[in-house]
Amino acid sequence: MSIQTRIRPFLVGCLMLIPLAGPSQAARVYNADTVEVEVVSDRGREFQQIPTRSDRGSDATRSWLVAEPNRNYAIRVHNRSRERVGLVIAVDGRNILDGSYSNLRYNEAMYVLGPGEEAEYSGWRTERDRVNRFVFTDFADSYAAAWDDPSAPGTIAVAVFAEDRPEVRVPQSTRKRAPAGSLAEDSAGTGFGEEEYSPTRRVHFRAESRPMEKHFIKYEWRETLCRNGVLDCRNRHRDNRFWPRPHANERYAPYPPGWRY
């Protein structure tokens, strides 16, 4: 069953799941890259990402992302398969549906996305029809920091689960608090931004016990990525004749030969 909901000015598919899941013995075969994950601004512009090498045979993709201070963002997911999939989404290590400490497991709260559908997840869900927006901020001001959880600062994680169809069972709660520790310094984080209307519906979905793929996006401020060598921020074209430095040449164009007023 597919539900269409309006988030911001455009229509996307968005299904809400409260976990009704149990372990599975055998998983169906899906193609690699079953879903596509992007991070976008309110105007739909994708934030700059820098892919990294994944381990051979790994089911995970990894990339860096250039965060922009105080900018709202959304996580856009496109299901390219012909099956429903379950999505456990964690930002800075916290499940975006119930705010709990996430291990990207099958028995966590998850969203469900229908075959061929695309959805945007734009905030921490506080009610069935309300979220508080994701906003790039210093990690000290982030939602995870408010829970004293420095376990995964500046990280967007999406675990994709295939559907298993035997009789559903309701699992015991897996909510746990994060281990104590000092908060990451000079790191980006995701804050608890302004409230926004975002309706959802509850559906039944039994997830297989292992995710078929995972996506990790590590976001940081541009200065941090430059300092760590992820971005090459050196000015290699200091003397570019088509891109002079400001005020490098205060001369103006002379009148052409023979010009008359």
Contacts in CASP RR format, 6 or more apart in sequence:
PFRMAT RR
TARGET T0000
AUTHOR 0000-0000-0000
METHOD contacts of the structure
MODEL  1
MSIQTRIRPFLVGCLMLIPLAGPSQAARVYNADTVEVEVVSDRGREFQQI
PTRSDRGSDATRSWLVAEPNRNYAIRVHNRSRERVGLVIAVDGRNILDGS
YSNLRYNEAMYVLGPGEEAEYSGWRTERDRVNRFVFTDFADSYAAAWDDP
SAPGTIAVAVFAEDRPEVRVPQSTRKRAPAGSLAEDSAGTGFGEEEYSPT
RRVHFRAESRPMEKHFIKYEWRETLCRNGVLDCRNRHRDNRFWPRPHANE
RYAPYPPGWRY
1 203 0 8 1.000
2 13 0 8 1.000
2 15 0 8 1.000
2 114 0 8 1.000
2 117 0 8 1.000
3 13 0 8 1.000
3 14 0 8 1.000
3 15 0 8 1.000
3 200 0 8 1.000
3 201 0 8 1.000
3 203 0 8 1.000
4 11 0 8 1.000
4 12 0 8 1.000
4 13 0 8 1.000
4 14 0 8 1.000
5 11 0 8 1.000
5 12 0 8 1.000
5 13 0 8 1.000
5 14 0 8 1.000
5 198 0 8 1.000
5 199 0 8 1.000
5 200 0 8 1.000
6 12 0 8 1.000
6 199 0 8 1.000
7 14 0 8 1.000
7 74 0 8 1.000
7 119 0 8 1.000
7 120 0 8 1.000
7 122 0 8 1.000
7 196 0 8 1.000
7 198 0 8 1.000
8 42 0 8 1.000
8 74 0 8 1.000
8 120 0 8 1.000
8 122 0 8 1.000
12 117 0 8 1.000
12 118 0 8 1.000
12 119 0 8 1.000
12 120 0 8 1.000
13 113 0 8 1.000
13 114 0 8 1.000
13 117 0 8 1.000
13 118 0 8 1.000
13 119 0 8 1.000
14 111 0 8 1.000
14 113 0 8 1.000
14 119 0 8 1.000
14 120 0 8 1.000
14 121 0 8 1.000
14 198 0 8 1.000
14 200 0 8 1.000
15 111 0 8 1.000
15 112 0 8 1.000
15 113 0 8 1.000
15 114 0 8 1.000
15 119 0 8 1.000
15 200 0 8 1.000
15 201 0 8 1.000
15 203 0 8 1.000
16 97 0 8 1.000
16 111 0 8 1.000
16 112 0 8 1.000
16 125 0 8 1.000
16 128 0 8 1.000
16 200 0 8 1.000
16 201 0 8 1.000
16 202 0 8 1.000
16 203 0 8 1.000
17 86 0 8 1.000
17 97 0 8 1.000
17 109 0 8 1.000
17 110 0 8 1.000
17 111 0 8 1.000
17 112 0 8 1.000
17 202 0 8 1.000
17 203 0 8 1.000
17 205 0 8 1.000
18 109 0 8 1.000
18 202 0 8 1.000
19 106 0 8 1.000
19 107 0 8 1.000
19 108 0 8 1.000
19 109 0 8 1.000
19 110 0 8 1.000
19 171 0 8 1.000
19 207 0 8 1.000
20 168 0 8 1.000
20 169 0 8 1.000
20 170 0 8 1.000
20 204 0 8 1.000
20 205 0 8 1.000
20 206 0 8 1.000
21 106 0 8 1.000
21 107 0 8 1.000
21 168 0 8 1.000
21 169 0 8 1.000
21 171 0 8 1.000
21 205 0 8 1.000
21 206 0 8 1.000
21 207 0 8 1.000
22 106 0 8 1.000
22 107 0 8 1.000
22 164 0 8 1.000
22 168 0 8 1.000
22 169 0 8 1.000
22 171 0 8 1.000
22 206 0 8 1.000
22 207 0 8 1.000
22 209 0 8 1.000
23 106 0 8 1.000
23 209 0 8 1.000
24 164 0 8 1.000
24 166 0 8 1.000
24 206 0 8 1.000
24 207 0 8 1.000
24 208 0 8 1.000
24 209 0 8 1.000
24 210 0 8 1.000
27 162 0 8 1.000
27 208 0 8 1.000
27 210 0 8 1.000
27 212 0 8 1.000
28 83 0 8 1.000
28 162 0 8 1.000
28 208 0 8 1.000
30 81 0 8 1.000
30 83 0 8 1.000
30 162 0 8 1.000
30 212 0 8 1.000
30 213 0 8 1.000
31 81 0 8 1.000
32 213 0 8 1.000
33 61 0 8 1.000
33 80 0 8 1.000
33 213 0 8 1.000
34 79 0 8 1.000
34 80 0 8 1.000
34 81 0 8 1.000
34 85 0 8 1.000
34 160 0 8 1.000
34 212 0 8 1.000
34 213 0 8 1.000
35 77 0 8 1.000
35 78 0 8 1.000
35 79 0 8 1.000
35 80 0 8 1.000
35 81 0 8 1.000
35 85 0 8 1.000
35 87 0 8 1.000
35 113 0 8 1.000
35 158 0 8 1.000
35 160 0 8 1.000
35 213 0 8 1.000
35 215 0 8 1.000
36 77 0 8 1.000
36 78 0 8 1.000
36 80 0 8 1.000
37 61 0 8 1.000
37 75 0 8 1.000
37 76 0 8 1.000
37 77 0 8 1.000
37 156 0 8 1.000
37 158 0 8 1.000
37 215 0 8 1.000
37 217 0 8 1.000
38 46 0 8 1.000
38 49 0 8 1.000
38 75 0 8 1.000
38 76 0 8 1.000
38 77 0 8 1.000
38 78 0 8 1.000
39 46 0 8 1.000
39 47 0 8 1.000
39 49 0 8 1.000
39 65 0 8 1.000
39 73 0 8 1.000
39 74 0 8 1.000
39 75 0 8 1.000
39 76 0 8 1.000
39 156 0 8 1.000
39 217 0 8 1.000
39 219 0 8 1.000
40 46 0 8 1.000
40 47 0 8 1.000
40 73 0 8 1.000
40 74 0 8 1.000
40 76 0 8 1.000
40 120 0 8 1.000
41 47 0 8 1.000
41 71 0 8 1.000
41 72 0 8 1.000
41 73 0 8 1.000
41 74 0 8 1.000
42 72 0 8 1.000
42 74 0 8 1.000
47 65 0 8 1.000
47 66 0 8 1.000
47 67 0 8 1.000
47 68 0 8 1.000
47 73 0 8 1.000
47 219 0 8 1.000
48 65 0 8 1.000
48 66 0 8 1.000
49 63 0 8 1.000
49 64 0 8 1.000
49 65 0 8 1.000
49 66 0 8 1.000
49 217 0 8 1.000
50 63 0 8 1.000
50 64 0 8 1.000
50 65 0 8 1.000
50 66 0 8 1.000
50 225 0 8 1.000
50 230 0 8 1.000
50 231 0 8 1.000
51 61 0 8 1.000
51 62 0 8 1.000
51 63 0 8 1.000
52 62 0 8 1.000
52 63 0 8 1.000
52 64 0 8 1.000
54 60 0 8 1.000
54 61 0 8 1.000
54 62 0 8 1.000
59 211 0 8 1.000
59 212 0 8 1.000
59 213 0 8 1.000
59 214 0 8 1.000
60 213 0 8 1.000
60 214 0 8 1.000
60 215 0 8 1.000
60 216 0 8 1.000
61 213 0 8 1.000
61 214 0 8 1.000
61 215 0 8 1.000
61 216 0 8 1.000
62 215 0 8 1.000
62 216 0 8 1.000
62 217 0 8 1.000
62 218 0 8 1.000
63 216 0 8 1.000
63 217 0 8 1.000
63 218 0 8 1.000
64 217 0 8 1.000
64 218 0 8 1.000
64 219 0 8 1.000
64 220 0 8 1.000
64 225 0 8 1.000
64 230 0 8 1.000
65 156 0 8 1.000
65 217 0 8 1.000
65 218 0 8 1.000
65 219 0 8 1.000
65 220 0 8 1.000
66 219 0 8 1.000
66 220 0 8 1.000
66 221 0 8 1.000
66 222 0 8 1.000
66 225 0 8 1.000
66 231 0 8 1.000
67 136 0 8 1.000
67 154 0 8 1.000
67 188 0 8 1.000
67 189 0 8 1.000
67 219 0 8 1.000
67 220 0 8 1.000
67 221 0 8 1.000
67 222 0 8 1.000
68 136 0 8 1.000
69 136 0 8 1.000
69 137 0 8 1.000
69 221 0 8 1.000
70 135 0 8 1.000
70 136 0 8 1.000
70 137 0 8 1.000
71 135 0 8 1.000
71 136 0 8 1.000
72 122 0 8 1.000
72 133 0 8 1.000
72 134 0 8 1.000
72 135 0 8 1.000
72 193 0 8 1.000
73 122 0 8 1.000
73 134 0 8 1.000
73 135 0 8 1.000
73 136 0 8 1.000
74 120 0 8 1.000
74 121 0 8 1.000
74 122 0 8 1.000
74 123 0 8 1.000
74 134 0 8 1.000
75 89 0 8 1.000
75 91 0 8 1.000
75 120 0 8 1.000
75 121 0 8 1.000
75 122 0 8 1.000
75 134 0 8 1.000
75 156 0 8 1.000
75 158 0 8 1.000
76 118 0 8 1.000
76 119 0 8 1.000
76 120 0 8 1.000
77 87 0 8 1.000
77 113 0 8 1.000
77 118 0 8 1.000
77 119 0 8 1.000
77 120 0 8 1.000
77 121 0 8 1.000
77 158 0 8 1.000
78 116 0 8 1.000
78 117 0 8 1.000
78 118 0 8 1.000
79 85 0 8 1.000
79 113 0 8 1.000
79 114 0 8 1.000
79 115 0 8 1.000
79 116 0 8 1.000
79 117 0 8 1.000
79 118 0 8 1.000
80 116 0 8 1.000
81 115 0 8 1.000
81 116 0 8 1.000
82 115 0 8 1.000
82 116 0 8 1.000
83 114 0 8 1.000
83 115 0 8 1.000
83 162 0 8 1.000
83 163 0 8 1.000
84 112 0 8 1.000
84 113 0 8 1.000
84 114 0 8 1.000
84 115 0 8 1.000
84 163 0 8 1.000
84 205 0 8 1.000
85 112 0 8 1.000
85 113 0 8 1.000
85 114 0 8 1.000
85 160 0 8 1.000
85 161 0 8 1.000
85 162 0 8 1.000
85 163 0 8 1.000
86 110 0 8 1.000
86 111 0 8 1.000
86 112 0 8 1.000
86 113 0 8 1.000
86 160 0 8 1.000
86 161 0 8 1.000
86 163 0 8 1.000
86 205 0 8 1.000
86 207 0 8 1.000
87 110 0 8 1.000
87 111 0 8 1.000
87 112 0 8 1.000
87 113 0 8 1.000
87 158 0 8 1.000
87 159 0 8 1.000
87 160 0 8 1.000
87 161 0 8 1.000
88 95 0 8 1.000
88 102 0 8 1.000
88 104 0 8 1.000
88 105 0 8 1.000
88 106 0 8 1.000
88 108 0 8 1.000
88 109 0 8 1.000
88 110 0 8 1.000
88 158 0 8 1.000
88 159 0 8 1.000
88 161 0 8 1.000
88 211 0 8 1.000
89 95 0 8 1.000
89 96 0 8 1.000
89 97 0 8 1.000
89 110 0 8 1.000
89 111 0 8 1.000
89 121 0 8 1.000
89 156 0 8 1.000
89 157 0 8 1.000
89 158 0 8 1.000
89 159 0 8 1.000
90 96 0 8 1.000
90 102 0 8 1.000
90 104 0 8 1.000
90 152 0 8 1.000
90 155 0 8 1.000
90 156 0 8 1.000
90 157 0 8 1.000
90 159 0 8 1.000
91 124 0 8 1.000
91 134 0 8 1.000
91 143 0 8 1.000
91 144 0 8 1.000
91 154 0 8 1.000
91 155 0 8 1.000
91 156 0 8 1.000
91 157 0 8 1.000
91 190 0 8 1.000
92 139 0 8 1.000
92 142 0 8 1.000
92 143 0 8 1.000
92 144 0 8 1.000
92 149 0 8 1.000
92 152 0 8 1.000
92 153 0 8 1.000
92 154 0 8 1.000
92 155 0 8 1.000
92 189 0 8 1.000
92 190 0 8 1.000
93 101 0 8 1.000
93 102 0 8 1.000
93 144 0 8 1.000
93 149 0 8 1.000
93 151 0 8 1.000
93 152 0 8 1.000
93 155 0 8 1.000
93 157 0 8 1.000
94 100 0 8 1.000
94 101 0 8 1.000
94 102 0 8 1.000
94 124 0 8 1.000
94 143 0 8 1.000
94 144 0 8 1.000
94 147 0 8 1.000
94 149 0 8 1.000
95 101 0 8 1.000
95 102 0 8 1.000
95 108 0 8 1.000
95 109 0 8 1.000
96 121 0 8 1.000
96 123 0 8 1.000
96 124 0 8 1.000
96 125 0 8 1.000
97 108 0 8 1.000
97 109 0 8 1.000
97 110 0 8 1.000
97 111 0 8 1.000
97 125 0 8 1.000
98 108 0 8 1.000
98 109 0 8 1.000
98 125 0 8 1.000
98 175 0 8 1.000
99 124 0 8 1.000
99 143 0 8 1.000
100 108 0 8 1.000
100 109 0 8 1.000
100 174 0 8 1.000
100 175 0 8 1.000
100 176 0 8 1.000
101 147 0 8 1.000
101 149 0 8 1.000
101 151 0 8 1.000
101 175 0 8 1.000
101 176 0 8 1.000
101 177 0 8 1.000
101 178 0 8 1.000
102 108 0 8 1.000
102 157 0 8 1.000
103 174 0 8 1.000
104 157 0 8 1.000
104 159 0 8 1.000
104 211 0 8 1.000
104 214 0 8 1.000
105 174 0 8 1.000
106 161 0 8 1.000
106 207 0 8 1.000
106 208 0 8 1.000
106 209 0 8 1.000
106 210 0 8 1.000
106 211 0 8 1.000
107 171 0 8 1.000
107 174 0 8 1.000
107 207 0 8 1.000
108 174 0 8 1.000
110 161 0 8 1.000
110 205 0 8 1.000
110 207 0 8 1.000
111 119 0 8 1.000
111 121 0 8 1.000
112 203 0 8 1.000
112 205 0 8 1.000
113 119 0 8 1.000
122 131 0 8 1.000
122 133 0 8 1.000
122 134 0 8 1.000
122 196 0 8 1.000
122 198 0 8 1.000
123 131 0 8 1.000
123 132 0 8 1.000
123 133 0 8 1.000
123 134 0 8 1.000
123 193 0 8 1.000
123 196 0 8 1.000
123 198 0 8 1.000
124 131 0 8 1.000
124 132 0 8 1.000
124 134 0 8 1.000
124 143 0 8 1.000
124 192 0 8 1.000
125 131 0 8 1.000
125 198 0 8 1.000
125 200 0 8 1.000
126 132 0 8 1.000
126 195 0 8 1.000
128 199 0 8 1.000
128 200 0 8 1.000
128 202 0 8 1.000
129 197 0 8 1.000
129 198 0 8 1.000
129 199 0 8 1.000
129 200 0 8 1.000
130 195 0 8 1.000
130 196 0 8 1.000
130 197 0 8 1.000
130 198 0 8 1.000
131 195 0 8 1.000
131 196 0 8 1.000
131 198 0 8 1.000
132 192 0 8 1.000
132 193 0 8 1.000
132 194 0 8 1.000
132 195 0 8 1.000
132 196 0 8 1.000
133 193 0 8 1.000
133 194 0 8 1.000
133 195 0 8 1.000
133 196 0 8 1.000
134 190 0 8 1.000
134 191 0 8 1.000
134 193 0 8 1.000
135 190 0 8 1.000
135 191 0 8 1.000
135 192 0 8 1.000
135 193 0 8 1.000
136 188 0 8 1.000
136 189 0 8 1.000
136 190 0 8 1.000
136 191 0 8 1.000
136 219 0 8 1.000
137 188 0 8 1.000
137 189 0 8 1.000
137 190 0 8 1.000
137 191 0 8 1.000
138 187 0 8 1.000
138 188 0 8 1.000
138 189 0 8 1.000
139 145 0 8 1.000
139 150 0 8 1.000
139 153 0 8 1.000
139 154 0 8 1.000
139 183 0 8 1.000
139 184 0 8 1.000
139 185 0 8 1.000
139 187 0 8 1.000
139 188 0 8 1.000
139 189 0 8 1.000
140 183 0 8 1.000
140 185 0 8 1.000
141 189 0 8 1.000
141 191 0 8 1.000
142 153 0 8 1.000
142 189 0 8 1.000
142 190 0 8 1.000
142 191 0 8 1.000
143 190 0 8 1.000
143 191 0 8 1.000
143 192 0 8 1.000
144 150 0 8 1.000
144 151 0 8 1.000
144 152 0 8 1.000
144 153 0 8 1.000
144 178 0 8 1.000
144 189 0 8 1.000
144 190 0 8 1.000
145 183 0 8 1.000
145 189 0 8 1.000
146 192 0 8 1.000
147 177 0 8 1.000
147 178 0 8 1.000
148 178 0 8 1.000
148 180 0 8 1.000
148 181 0 8 1.000
148 183 0 8 1.000
149 178 0 8 1.000
150 178 0 8 1.000
150 181 0 8 1.000
150 182 0 8 1.000
150 183 0 8 1.000
150 184 0 8 1.000
151 178 0 8 1.000
151 179 0 8 1.000
153 183 0 8 1.000
153 184 0 8 1.000
153 187 0 8 1.000
153 188 0 8 1.000
153 189 0 8 1.000
154 187 0 8 1.000
154 188 0 8 1.000
154 189 0 8 1.000
154 190 0 8 1.000
154 218 0 8 1.000
154 219 0 8 1.000
154 220 0 8 1.000
155 216 0 8 1.000
155 217 0 8 1.000
155 218 0 8 1.000
155 219 0 8 1.000
156 215 0 8 1.000
156 216 0 8 1.000
156 217 0 8 1.000
156 219 0 8 1.000
157 214 0 8 1.000
157 215 0 8 1.000
157 216 0 8 1.000
157 217 0 8 1.000
158 214 0 8 1.000
158 215 0 8 1.000
159 211 0 8 1.000
159 213 0 8 1.000
159 214 0 8 1.000
160 211 0 8 1.000
160 212 0 8 1.000
160 213 0 8 1.000
160 214 0 8 1.000
160 215 0 8 1.000
161 207 0 8 1.000
161 208 0 8 1.000
161 211 0 8 1.000
161 212 0 8 1.000
162 207 0 8 1.000
162 208 0 8 1.000
162 212 0 8 1.000
163 205 0 8 1.000
163 206 0 8 1.000
163 207 0 8 1.000
163 208 0 8 1.000
164 206 0 8 1.000
164 207 0 8 1.000
164 208 0 8 1.000
165 206 0 8 1.000
166 206 0 8 1.000
168 204 0 8 1.000
168 206 0 8 1.000
186 224 0 8 1.000
187 220 0 8 1.000
187 224 0 8 1.000
188 219 0 8 1.000
188 220 0 8 1.000
188 221 0 8 1.000
188 224 0 8 1.000
189 219 0 8 1.000
220 228 0 8 1.000
220 230 0 8 1.000
222 231 0 8 1.000
222 233 0 8 1.000
225 231 0 8 1.000
226 233 0 8 1.000
237 243 0 8 1.000
238 245 0 8 1.000
END
